[in-house]
Amino acid sequence: MLIPFLNLIFNSDKMVASKAQDVPFSLFHLKEYIATTFNNNVIHYIQNSATIETGKSNALLFICLFTVLVFFVKNIFRYFAVHFLAPMRTGIASNIRQRLYDKILDLQVLYFSDQRKGDILTRLTNDVQEVEYGILHFLEVAFKEPVTIIATLVTMLILSPKLTLFVLIILPVSGYIIGRIGKTLKQASANSQQLQGLINSMVDETISGIRIIKSFTAEKILSNKFKTLNAAHNKIGTSMIRKRDLSTPLSEFLGITVVVVVLFVGGRMIIHHTSPLSAEAFIAFIVIFSQIIQPAKAFSNAFYFIQKGLASLRRIEEVLHEESKINDLPHAIAVTDFSNKIELKNVSFAYNDTIVLKNINLEIPKGKKIALVGVSGSGKSTFIQLLLRFFDTTKGEILLDGKNIRNIRQTDLRQLIALVTQQTTLFNDSVSNNIALGKISSQTEIKKAAVLAHADEFILKMPQQYDTNVGDNGIKLSGGEQQRLTIARAILKNAPILILDEATSHLDSNSEKLVHDALQNLLQDKTAIIIAHRLSTVQFADEIVVLREGSIIERGTHQQLMQQNGDYKKLVDLQQL
C-alpha cells in the first residue's frame, strides 16, 4: 500500500504517460502482478479524469480507501483470533484449577500434615493465575504473531533479499540480550510464590486463632513476623517488576538500533547504486521492517511472562505429580453392606519412625458397642483413622467381614462408616447442606435427623431456619450447636458402623443427655466405636478397650475393669472418665 502511495506522490508525472500493462497471475511473480494491477488502477484514475490534478486526487483517494479497507479486514480477523483463543486460555486455566482441586480431594490425609494450607491455596489461586497470564499469554502470541512475522519477512524478501538477510543476522543479537535478562525472572517468581504461600498460611492461622492471639496479647509479635515476610515478598516483587518492565524499553531501544543500522546500510546501497531498490521501495522496506518490531516486542514481553508462568507451573506440577500413598488396588472389590464383624489382626502403625500402635488384636462383632479409652497420645484416634483407611497399617491387617480393607474400594468402605469427631467441621453453607453432606436427601429426612440429634429446636429459631448459613466452620453457632449438627449428619447417613470421637465433648449436661438418649436408640442395630473421656458415655459399652502407648492393656465391661483396679479405675478416680 505504501509503495503506490509514494509512487503517486514522487513519480505521478511518469504515471500520466504510462500505459496499462497486462501481467498474468503467477505465484512466482506475485510482486509484479500486485504492483502492475494496482498501478493500472492508479493510471486509470489519473488518465480518465477531467484534469491531471483531479486524477491524482482520485488515485490518492483510491489508495487511501483501499488501505483503510485492508486494515479493516485485518482487524476483523485479529478480533476473531482473540475471540476464539479466549475460551482456550480461560479453559486451560479452569482445567488446571479443577485438576488441582480434585488432586487435593484425592491425596492422603498425611499429605496435609506436612504441607501448609496457605501454600496449597496459593498454588490453587495465584500460581494458576500466573500460568494463565504467563504461559497462556505466550500461547496467544505464539499463535498470532508468527503470521505477521512470516508475512512481513516474505514481503521484505521480495523487496530486497540482501537487506532481509542482513536483518536476520543482527536481530538474534537483540533477542539474546533480552533472553539473558529474562532467565533471572523465573527463580525470582518461584521465590515470590513461595513467600506468598507463607503469607497466606499466616493469615489463615491468624483468622483461625484470633481469640487465642488476643487473649495472649501476641498481636505485636505476629505483626512483626508478618512484616518480615511481607518485606521479603515486597523486595522480590519490586525486583521482578523492574526486570519485567525493562523488557519494553530494552526491546524498543534494540529494535530502533536495528532499524538505524538497516537505514545506514540500505541508504549506502541506494546512494552507491549497489541495489536495484528504488528510493520509495527502500522507504517501504523500512516501514514494513518496522512492522516486525511490534510482534518481536510481543515475543520478548511474552518471554518475561512465561518465565513467571513456568515457575508457577512447576509448583502446580509438584502437587499434581504427588503420589497418593493410599490407593485402591487394581482389582479392589465393591462392598455394599456389613454383616459380621470388624477384626484387627496384629495391627501396628508407625509415623515417621514413631510407633503409635503396637500389635493390636481386636474383634468388633456387628451390633456391639466398643469404647476406646486412654490418656492423650495412647493411639485412640490413630485406631479410627486406620479403620477409615486414612492411613495404611505398617504391619498386620484390618478385616471387614473377613475381607482386608486394602482390597475394598475406599468409597465403599467409607460409605459404611459414619464419623462424628471432637473437632467439628462445618462448611460455609446452609444448615440443610451441612447435615446432608455427601448424600442427596429430602428436607423431611434432614429434619428427622435434626430432631433425633436434638438440633431441630435451635434450627427453628434461626432467621431462615434450615436455609440459614452457618458461617465459616459454623462460627455463627455455639459449640454445642455445632456438635449437634455433626451428629445429625451422622444420623442421616445411617451407616451400619458409627464412630464417635469425643462426640459429646462440647455439649452441656442437658443437651448431652438428650443426644445420648437419641444415640442409644439409633445404635441398637448398629456397630459403634466410641472414644470418650466421660464415664456416662462409655460405661454402657459392651466392651471397653484401654490403650496405653499404643498397646491394649485392659479389656472388659465397666464393672469388670473397675474390679481389676488397673489403668481404667485410675482414669475414673482421676475423673478423666
N, C-alpha and C positions, 0 to 999 in steps of 0.2 A: 504493500500500500504506500510505503514511503517513497520508493524509487519513482513511480509515476508522478507523485506529487512534486518531487524535486525536479524531475524532467520538465514538468509543466512550468515550474517557476523559472528554471535556469535555461531550458532549451526549447521554449514554446515556439520561437520563430522557426526553428528547424521542423517542428511538427506541423506547422502550417503548410509547408510544401511537401511533406511526406505523403506517401501513398500507403493505403492499407495493404498489408501483406497476408498471405494465406499460408499458415504453418499447420500441418496436420498434428493431431494429438498423439503424443508419444511419451511414455514414462521416462525414456532415456533423454528426451529433450523437453522435459517438463518446464524448466525455467524459460526457454524460448517461447513455448506455447502460451504460458501465462502472460509473459511480458508482451508478446505480439497481440494477443487477444485484447488485453487491457489497453494497449496503445492504439489499436484500431478503433476502440470506442471513444478514446480521448480525441483522436484525429477527426473522427466522425462529428463529434460535438463542435470542434473548432471550425471545420471546413463547411459545415452546413448551417451555420448561424448567420444572422444578418451582418454582423461585424465581427472582426477578429477578437475584440475585447469581450463581446458578448459570448463568443465561442469559448474563449479562455475561462470566463466566469462559469459557463455551463459545465465545462470539463472539470473545473475545480469543485463545483457543487457535486458532480457525479462521484469524484474521488472521495470527497468528504462523507457523502451519504453512504457510499459503499463501505467505507472504513467503519462508520457507526454500525452498519448492518452486521459486518463481520464480528465486531466486538460484542454486539447484542447477542448474536448466536453463540459466541464463545462463552459469555457469562451465563446464558441459559444452561448450557451443558455443564459449566462449572458449578452452578447451583445444584443441578441434578446429581452431579458427582458427590457433593457433600450430603445431599438429601438421602441418597441410597447408602452412603457409608455410615451415616449416623446410627442406624439400628445395629450395624455390626459393631461399632465402637462401644455403644452402651450395652449391647447384648453380651459381648465378651466379658465386660466388667461384671455384669449381672451374673453370668455363669460362674465366674471365678468366686464371686461372693457366695453364691449358693453352694458351690463345691466345698468352700471353706467351712460354711456353717454345718453342712452335712458331715464333714470330717470331724468337726468338734463334737457332734452328737455321737459319732461312731467310735471316737477314741476311748481307751480305757480310763477308768476313774483316776488311776495313779498318775496319769499324764498331767492332770490339773493340780496335783500336789506339788509337782516340780516346776510348773510354769506360772508366771504372774498373770493374773486375769487381765490386767490393763494392757500387757504386751500382746496377748491374743486379740484383744479388742482393737488394738492399733493395726494389727495385720488385717483384720476384717474390714476396717474403715479406711484409715489413712493410706495403708500400703496398696489396697485395691484402687483407691483414687489415684495414687501415683502411677500405677500401671496404666490406668485409663488415660491420664494426661500425658504420660511419657511414651510408653510402647505403642499404644493405640493411636496417639497423635503421629508417631513416626510412621505407622502403617498407612495413615491417611496421606502423608507426604509421599510415601513410597509408591502409592497407587497413582497419585495425581501428578506430582512434579516431573517424573520421568518423561511423560508425554510432552510436556513443554520443553524440557531439555533436549529430547531427541529431535523434536520438530525444529527447534532453534539451531541445533548443530547441523542438521541436514541442510537447512537454508544457508547457513554460513559456509558449508562445504560447497554448495552450488555457486555461491558468490565468489569465494576465494579459498581454495583448498590449502594454500600456503599459510595464509593468516590463521586459518582454523587450526592447522597442525601446531602452529606456534602457541596459540591459546591453550590447546590441550596439553602442551608441555609445561606451561607456567601455572595453570590452575591447580594441579595437585599440590604444589608447594604451599599455597594458602590453606588448602584442605588439611595438610599435615600439621601446620601450626595450630589450627583450630582443634584438631584431634588431640594434640598433646595436652592442651588445657582441659579438655573435656574428661580425660581419664581420671583426674583427681576428684571429679564430682561424684563418681559412683560410690567410693568409700565414704565420702562425707555424707552422702544421702543415707547410707546404711547406718552410720553412727547417729544421724539425726532421728531416724525412725526408731532406733533402739532407745534413745533418750525419751522420745515421745511415748513409748510403751511404759517406761518407768514413771513418767509424769501421770499418765492415765491410771496406772496402778495406785499411785499415791493418792490421787483424787478419789478413786473408788474406795480405798481403805479409809480415807478421811470422812467421806459421807457415811459409810457403814458404821464407823466407830466414833461419830461426833459426840455422843453423850459421854463416852469414856474420856475422850480428849479434853472436853471441857471440865469434867469432874477432876481430872488430874492436872488441870491448867497447863497442858502441853502445847498450847497454841503457838507460843513463841518458838519453841524448838522445831516444831513441824514447819512453821513458816520459813525458818532459816534453811531447813533441809530442802524445802521446795524451791527456795530462792537459789540455792546452789545448782539444783537440777535445771531450773529454768534459765539460769545464766549460761550454763554449758550448752543448752539447746539453742539459746539465742546466738551464741558465738558461732556455732556450726551453721545455723540458718543464715546469718549475715554473710559468712564466707561463701556459702552456696549461692546466694542471690548475686553476690558480686561476680562470681565466676560465670554464672548463667548470663547475667546482664552484659558481661564482657563480649559474649558471642556476637551480638548485633553490631556494636561499633567496630569490633575487630574484623568481622566478615565484610562490613561495608568498606572499611579502610583498605583491606586487602583486595576487595573487588575493584575499587576505583583505581588502585595501584596497577592492577592488571589491565584495566581499560586504558590508562595513560600509557603504559608500555605498548599496548596494541596500537594506540593512536600514533605514538612516535615511530614504531616500526612500519606500520601501514602508510603513514604520511611520507616517510622517506621513500617507500616503494612507489607512491604516486608521483612525488617530486622528481625522482630519478627515472621514471617510466619503466620500472622493472616489474610492474604488474599490469595486467590488462584491465584492472578495475578503473571505472570512471570515478570522478570525484563524488557524484551523487550516490553511486553504488557503494563507495567506501563509507560515506556518511551512514548509509542504510545499514552496512555491515556493523558499524559501531553501535547504532541504535538497537539492532537485532541482538548483538552480543550483550548489550546491557540487559536485555530481557532474560538472559540466562542467570544473571546475578541474583534475582529475587528467588527463583527456585533453589539456587545454590545456598542462599541465606536460609531458606526454609529448612534445607537439609542440615545445615550447621546448627540451627536452633533446635531442630528435632534431635540432633545428636546429643545435645546437652540434656534434653528432657529424657532421652532413652537411658542415659546413664543413671538418672534417679529412678526411672522405671525398672531397670534391671536389678538395682539394689533391692527395691521393694518386692520384685518378683521372686528373688532368691529367698526372702523372708517368708513369702507366701508358700513357696515350694517346700520349705522346711516343715511346715505343718501338713501340707498335702501328702508329702512323702513319708511322714511319720507312720511307722508300722504299729498298728494296734496289736498288743500282745494277747488280747482276749478276742479270739475269733471263733466263728462257727467252723467246725470241721467240714470238709467237702461233702461228706455223706451224713451230716447231722440229721437226727430223726425228729419228727414232729410229735409233740405230746400235747394232748388236749385236756387231760384230767389227772387227778391224783387219787389213787385208790388204796394204797397200802401203807408205806412208811418212808421216812427220810432216814438215811443211815450214813454216819460218818465213820470211815474205817482208817485208823492210823493217820489221821489228818494232822499235818504240820504246815506252818506257814512262817516265812521269814521275809522281812522287808529291809533291804539294804544291810544285809548280814545281821540284822537284829531279829532274833527268834521271837515271834509273837504268840504262836500256838504250838504246842508240843504233843504229838501222839494222841490226838483226841479220838476216842471211840464212843459213839453215842447213837442210840436208836430213838426216833421220834415217831411212834405209831400214829396213824391217821386218827384225828379227833381228840388227841391228847394235847394238854397244855403244859409246856415246858418253860420253866423260868430259869434264866441265867443271872447269877449274882456274883459279885466280887468287887474288889476295890478298883478304882480307876487304873487302867493300863493292864488289866488282867486278861484282856483278849475278847471281851464280850462283843464289841462292835465289829471286830475282825471276823468273828464267827458268823455274824449276819451277812457281812459283805462277801464272804466265801460262798455262802448258801445262794446269794443272789448272783453269784459269779461276776462280781465286780473285779475280784482277783481270782487267780487260779491257785490251787494248793501247791505248796512246794513238794510235799510228799503226801501219799495216801490218796483217797478218793471219797467223793460225796455222791451217794446214790439216791435217786428218786424212783421209788417202785422198782429197785434193782438195776436201774439204768444210771450209768455215770453221767453226771450233769454236763460233762465236757462233750458228750455225744448228743446232747439235746440242744435244739436251736435256742439261742439266748432269749429271743422274743417269746417263744412258747413257755420257757422256764419262768420268766418274769410275769407272764400273764397269770400264772398260778399263785403268785405271791402278792399280797397287799402289804405295804410298808407304812408305818407311822413312826417318825423319828422325833427325838427330843428337839432338834433344831428344825423348827417349822420352815417349810419352803412354800411360799405363795407367790403367785405371779401378778404383775400389774394388769389385772383383768377383773372381770365381774366375779361375784360370788359363785354364780352358776358354773362358769367356765373353770374356776378353780376346783370346785367339787367334782366336776365331770372330766377332769384331766385324763387324756388318753382314751376316753370312751365316749361314744356317741350315745347320749341319754336324753330321755324326755324330761320335761320340767317336773312331772309327777314323781319320777324316780329320784331326781335330785332332791326334791322336798322331803321325800320319805327318808332318804339317807340323812338329811339335815335334822329331821325330827328325832331319829334314833340316836344321833350324836348330840342331841340337845343343843343344836346350833340354831334351830328354827326360831326360837324365841327372840334372840338378838338380831337375827337377819331381818325379821319382820319390822323391827324398829328402825332399820336403816332407811335413808331417803328414797332409794329406788329398790329396796328390798333385795331380791336375788340378782338384779341387774346393777347393783351398786359396785363401783370399782373399789378394790381393797387397798390400792396404792402399792408402792414398791415393796415387795416382800411382806405385804399385809400390814404396812405401817399404820393404817387407819384403824386397826383393830387392837384390842388388848391381847396380852399373851395367851390368856385362857381362850379367847375367841378364835385366835389363830389356830390353836391346837384342836379345838372342836371342829373347825373346817377341815383340817387334815384327817381327822378321824372320820368325818362324813365322807371324805374322798375314798378312804379305805373301805368303808361300809358299802359304798356304791359299787366299787369294783367287784365285790362279792367273790373274791378269790378263795379257793379252798384252804390256802395257807396264809396266816396272818402273822406279821412280825410287828411287835410293839416295842420300840426302842425308847424307853423313858416316856411313853406316850401320854402319861397323865401328869408329867412333872410340872407343867405350868398352870394346872387347874386348881382353883380354890376348892376347899373341902366340899362345898355344896355341889359344884359342877363335877368334881371327881366322883362323887357318889352316883350322880345321875348317869354319867358316861360309863362308869364301872358297871352299873346295872344293865345298861344298853349293850355293852360289850359281852357281858356274861350270857345274855340271851342270844346274841349274834354268834358266839363261839361254840354253841352247843354242838354243831355239826362240823366244826372247823378245827384245823390243827393250828395251834398258836405257839409262837416262841416269844417269850416276854422278857425284856430286860428292864429291870426297875430297881429303885432304891427304897421304895416304900413297901412296908410289910403288908399293907392292905391289898396291894396289887399281886404279890407273889405267894401269899400263904395259902391261897386256894388252888394253886397249880397242882397238876397231877404228879409232877416231879420237879424238884428244884436241883439245879446243877450249879455247884460252887466252883468258880475258877480262881486260880492264883498263879500269876506269872505264866499264863498260857497253858496251864495243866488243870485237869479236873481233879479236885482233891476230895470233894464230898458230893454225894447224890442221895436224894430221898425226898419224902414229904416234909412239910414244915415241922410236924410233930417229931418225926424221926431225927431230923437234923438238930432240933433243939435238945433232944436226949443225948446226941453224940458229944455235945459240949465242945464243938470244934470251931472252925472259922465262921460258920454261919451264925452260931449262937453269939460269937463275939461281935459280928456285924449288927445283930439285933440289939444286943446290950449297949453297943455304942450308938444306937439309934441311926445307924447308916441304912437300916432296913426298917 
